[in-house]
Amino acid sequence: MMRKGRSFHILDKDLGRLTYAETAQRHALRPLLRMGLAVLSLVAGLVVIMWMDVGPNLYAGLVAGLIVAGWLGLAIGSNDVANSLGPAFGAGAIGLLPGLVLVALAEIAGASLAGGAVTHRLASGIVDAAPLASGISTRLVMLSALVGAAAWITTATGLGLPVSTSHSIVGGIAGAGLTVLGAGAIEWGTLGMIASIWVVAPLAAGALAGLFVIFLRLRVLEAPDRAASARRWLPLMVAAMTGLFVAYLAEMLARASYISHGGAGAAGVAAAILGWLVMRRLLEAELARTDGHPGSKRLLRPPLLLAATMMGFAHGANDVGNIAGPLSVILAGEVSAASSFAVPVAVLLLAGLAIALGTMLFGGRLVITVGSAITRLNAGRALCVSLATAVTVLTASTFGLPVSTTHVAIGGIFGVGFAREWLDRRNMKLRSPLPAEETRRRLLIRRSHVATISAAWVVTVPVAAAIAALCCRAIIWATGV
């Protein structure tokens, strides 16, 4: 029961923690900022080499593309690892090094097994490359897109602006494509669909997270007999998460021809039973240790660990396309038609390894900060946000739609906050109406986060497109393509 007169501020506290996390993120990623400046300088040197015609231009372009793609992989892996691992680490469900290894492996698996759809969309769905006469021109579009995205991400990080790699890559491909081919070669319908999903995905994650938190709070955390409710619902919850995730993995393995088709359902059922048994055993041990009065954080450790794995997989599946899409075209050289273009599994694996390496090398410091008491979400809210984010990102990945994991997670935080407000009002726990000044202050807090997301979405695409177009013009001038 909330004390009379206590302000209702759960959503604003969570958004404030997110602001602290974003600030910590910018400080933790300063080594990558310096590396990004070095990468851009090296690419500029390669352009000079091409202009001087020292060595084959083709090889210089390939090397430049590999260097920029590698840096982007490190940046992606280090930037979003806190979204996956922070809640589980903060709740004590797993240590830092094992958690980093787990998330890194999940990202590699997601990139290799489920990253093909987003990669194919970025490689051949935004620009119609059929009119291009040579492989060098095709490479030029994607190399310029990579450089444009890298330049904007490096600049934005230095300025402290939160931007999305997915938005940057989409803008870069569109800008370079316009420069080489003109407006007629841009798939405007695809761009419109991607832009629409950038709006819909956070809303969907918010709705899912809100439903999850209502279920968890009513059925478990605020039940009259928490122990009995936990025995009834938590094993079922873990069983459902495990079963659906394993069934999805089995389907991805079947599509990749690693296993035979038709076994996804059986694998999901078997995993669900195993998840139920493991959660039940862990739950009974925890109830015995606490005499039937466990804290929510300890109760939710197993689901948080599973959600971290799902988040890592989803992140790898979606964000790998930001690297593998342009890189696959640079390595292949020519894309004659979107329907016939095949994404090499080796490129997905290499891009996944780059993301995983960024997680291992640069993610630890950020996870410690985000998992601390300053920025950590409550265990129950973190579970709902993580689960809703993973489901939303995996769904977008299945349809080949690149999204921002961070923006989707922010949508989940809003959904959880509004659901808790609704629950408190429903249970008549809300104190008397807030003063007008306090209501206005909180409205401004929430609007500031919406404005941040909107600005990142509105600014990033045209700026990355402009930088990629300028880079494309510079390379054309230097090489005479």
N, C-alpha and C positions, 0 to 999 in steps of 0.2 A: 504494500500500500504506500503510495507516495504521500509525503507529508503535506499538510495544507499549506499553501503559499509557495510551495516549491515550483520554480519555473520549469516549464517543459522545454527541454533543450537537447534531446538526444541527437536529432538530425544535425543541428548546428555544431554540436561537439564532434560528430563524426566528420563533418565537412572541414572543421578546423584541424582535426588530426590529418586529414588528407592534405591540407595546405602545408602543415609541418612536414609531411612525408615528401611532398614535391620539392620543398626547400632543401631537405636533406638529400634528395636525389640529385639536385644540381651540384651540391658540394661533393657528393661521392663520385660523380662522374667527371670531375675535372681532369683526371689522367686521360680519359677518352677524348676530352675536348682538345687537349694538346696533341693527341695522336691524330685526331681528325684534321687539325691544321697541317700536320706533317704529311698526311695522306694527300690532301689537296695540293700541297706544294709539290709533292712527287708527281702527281698527275699533270700539273702544269708543266713540270720538266719534261714529261713524256710528250706532251703536245709540242713543246719546242723541238724535241728530237724529231717528231714527225714533220715539222715545218722545215727543219734542216735536212730532212730526208737521209738521216743517219740510220741505216738499218731498215728492215721492212716495216712499213706503216702498220700492216696487219698485226704483227706481233706486239708492237707498242700499244695498239688499241686493246689487244687481249690482256696484256699485263696491267694496263690501267683499269680495265673492267674488273679484273680479279682483285686488285688492291682495294678499290673502292667497295666492292661487294664484301670483302673480308672485314673491312672496318665497320660497315653497316651491320654485319652479323654480330660483331663484338658489342656494338652499341645497343642493338635490339636485345641481346641476351642479358646484358647488365642492367638495362633500363627497366625491364618489366618483371624481373625475377621476384621483386618484392611483392608484386600482386599475387604471385603464386605461392611463395613460401612464407611471406611475412606472418599471416595468421597462424599457420601450423607451428612455426618456430616460436612465436610469441606465446602460444598456449602450452609450450613445452612438449608438443607431440613428437618432435624430432629435433636432433641437434643440428648445428649449422652445417658442418661438412657433409654428414649423410643427407641432409635436406638439399643442399646444392647439387650433390651427385644425383639424387632422385629426380629433381626437377630437370637437370641437364639431360638425363637419360630419357625422361618423358618428352622433352622438346625434340630430341633426335628422333624418337619413335613417331611423334606427331608429324614432324617434317617429312619423314620418309614414307609413312603410310597414308597420311591424309592431307599432305600439302600440295598434291598435284592439281587439284581443282583451282585453287587460288592462283597458283603459279601459271597455269594455262591461261587463266583469265587475263593476268597482267602481261603475259608474253605475247598473246595474240588476240585478245579481246577488246583492247582499247584502241589500238591503231591497226587499220587494215594494211598489212605490209605487202600485199600482193602487187601493188604498182611499183614497188622498189625493184630496180633493175639489177642490183648487185648485193652480195652479202655484206660488203663494206658499208653500204648505206644503211642496211638493217642494223648492223652493229652500232653505227653512229647514233641512231635513235636511242638505243638502250644504254649505251655508254654515257650519252649526254644526260639521260634520265637519272642514272646512278650518281653522276657528278652533281647534278642539280639538287637532288635530294640530300646528298651528303653535305654539300655546301650550306644548304638552308638549315639542316639539323645542327651542324656545327655552329653556325651563326646564332641560331635561336637558343642553343644551350649556353653559349657565351653570354647572351643577353638575359638569360633566366626565363625564357618563354617556353611553356610546355607545348610541344608539337608532336604530331603523330608521324611515324615512319610510313605508315600505309598511305596517309594523305599526301605525304611528300612524293612518294614514288608514283602515285597515280597522276599527280600534277606534273611531275617530271616527264613521264611518258607522253602525256597529252601535249605539253609544250614542245618537246623535241619533235613529235610527230607532226604538229602544225608547221614547224619550221621546214621540215624536209618535204612533206607531202601536201600540206595545205589542209583546209578545214574539211574537204570532202573525204579525206581518209580517216577521220576521227569517228569512232563509233559513239555518237552522241547518246544513243539510247542506252548503251552500256554505262557510260559515264553518269547518266541520270539515275540509273538503277543503283549504282554504287553510292552516289550521293544520297539517295533515298535511304539506303540501308544504314548509312552513318547516322541518320536521324532515328530510324526505327529501332536499331539494335539497342541503344541505351534505354529506350522506352520499354522494350521487351524485357531486358534484364531487370529493370525496375519493377515491372509487374510480377515477374517470376520471384525475385527476391522478397517482395512484399508478401506473396502467397506463402513462401517458405517460412518466413518469420512468424506469420500468423499461425501456421500449423505448429511450428516448434514451440512457440510460447504458450498456446492454448493447450496443446496435448502433453507437453513435457515440463517445461520450465515453471509454469504456474499451476500445474495440476495439484489437487489436494494431496495426493500421495505421489510425490515425485519419483520415488524408487519404483513403484508399481508401473507408473506411466513410462518410465525410462525402459523397464524390462519389456514393455509391450511395443513401444514405437521405435526406439533407437535401433534395435537389431533389424527391424523391417526397413528402416530408412537406409541403413548401411547396405542391406541386401539389395534394395532397389538401385542404389547408386552403383554398387559393384556389378550387378547383373547387367544393367543397361550399358555401362561403360565397356565391359568385357564383350558384350554382344556387338557393340560398335567396333571395337578393335578387331573382332573376328571377321566382321563384314569387310573392313578395310584390308585385312590380310587376304581374304578371298578375292577381292577385286584386284589385288596385286598378284594373284595366282600363287601365293605362298601356301595356301591351304585350299581344300575343296569347298565349293559352295554348299550352302545348306546347313552348316554347322554352327552358325551364329546363335541361333535360338538355344540350342543345347548347351553351348558354351556359356551363354548368359545365365541360364537356369542353374548350371553347376556353380558358377561364380557367385550367384545370389545366395545359394545354400551355404557355401563356404563363408561368405561375408556375414551371414546371419549367425553362424556358429561361432566365428571368431569374435564378433561384437558381443554376443551373449556371454562368452567366457570372460572377456575383458571387463564387461559391465558387472558381472557377479563379483569379480575380484575387487573392483573399485567400491562396490556397495559394502562388501565385507570389511574393507579397510576403513571406511568412513562410518560404519554402523548405520548404513542406510540413509546417510545425509550427504551425498556427494555434491561438490560444487559443479556449476555448469561447465567451467573450463575443462575440468578433468573428464567429465562425461563426454564432451564433444571432441576429445583428442583424436580418436580413430576416424570419425567423419572428416575432421579437418585435414588429416593426413591424406585421406583419399581425395578430398577436394583439391589439395595441392597438386597431386599427381594429375588429376583431370585438367587443372588449369595449365600445368606445364605442357601437357599434350596438346591442348587447344591452342596455346600460344605458339607452339612449334608449327602446328598445322596451318595457322592463318598467316603468321608473320614471315614464314619461310618464303612465301611468294614474293615478298618485297625484295629479296635477294635473288632467289632462284629464277624468277620470271625474267628480268632483264639479262641475268647471267646466262641462262639457257639459250637465249637468242644470240648473245655475243659469241658463245662457243659454237653454236650451230651455224651461224653466219647468215642464214636465209630462212624466212618464214613465208612459204608460198600461199598458205591458206590456214585460217584459224582451225578449221576442222581436222586438217591433216597434221598439225603440229603436235609432236609427242615430246613430253617433258622427260628428260633422262633421269632415272632414279639416282644416278651418281651425283647429279647436280643438287637434287633435293637433299641427299645425304651430306654433301659438302656444306651446303648452306645451313643444315641443321647442326652440323659439327661447329660451324662458326658461331652460331647462336649459343650453343652449349658451352663453348670456350669462353664467351663473354660472361655467361652466368658464373662459371667457375672462377675466373680471374678477377672480375670486378663486382660481382653481385653480393659477396659476403658482407662488405661494409654497409651496404644499403639495407640488407635484410636485418642486420643487427639494429640499425636505427629505426626502421619501420616496425620491427618486432618489439620495440621498447614500450614502456608505459606511456610515453609521450604521444606516440602515433598509433599504437595498436588499437584496433577495434575490439569491442567485446566479442568473446568467442562465438556466441550464438549469432550475432549480427555478421561477423566475419565469415562464418560458415555459409550463411544464406547468400551473402554477396558473392563469395567464391563460387558456389555451386551455380547460381544464376548466370554469372559471367561465363563459366566454362560451358554451360549448355548453350548459351547464346552464341558464343564464338565458334563452337563446334558446328552448330547449325549453319552459321554463315559460311564456314569453311567448306561444308558439304556442297553448298551451292556456288562455291568459287567466288565469294564476295569478301574482299579485304575490309577489315574493320579495325578500329583502335581498341585494344584490350583495356587500356586505362579509361577511355571514355565509356566503354560498356560497364566497367566496374563502378564508375561514378554514378551511372544510371542505377545500378544495383543499390548503392548507398542511399540515393534518394528514395527508391522504392521501400527499403527497409525503414527509413526514417518516417515516411508518411504512413506506412502500415502500423508502426508503433504508436504514432499519434492517434490514428483511428482506433486502435485497441484501447488506449488509455481513455479516450473520450467515451467509447462504448462501455467501458467498465466504470465510468463515472469517477475516474481517478484524477482527472485534470482539475487543477485549482481554479480559482476565479479568473476571469479574463485578464490577459496581460495588459499593462499600460500601453497606450498608443505608441510611445517612444520605443518600448521594447519590441513590440510587434513590427514596427518599421525597421529596427536594427536587424532583426532576424530575416526579414524579407530581403534586405540588402545583402546579407551574407549568402543567402541562397541564390539570389540573382547574380552575384559575383561569380559563382562557380558555373552557372549556366552561361554567363557572358564569356568566361574563359574558354569553355568548350566551343562555343559558337565562333569566337575569334580565331581559335586554332583551326577550326574547320574552314572558315571563310578566307583567312589570310594565307594559310599554308599552300593550298592548291595553286592559286595564281602566282604566288611568289616562287614556289618551286618550279612551276611551268616557265616563268620568265627566266630564271637562272639556267634551266636546262636549255631553253631556246638560245640564250646568249652563248652557252658552252658549245652548242651545236654549230652556231655560226662561226665561232672561233676555230673549231676543229676543221670545218669546211674551208675556211680561209687558209689555215695552216697546211692542210693536206691537198687542197685542190680537188676534193672528191666531187 
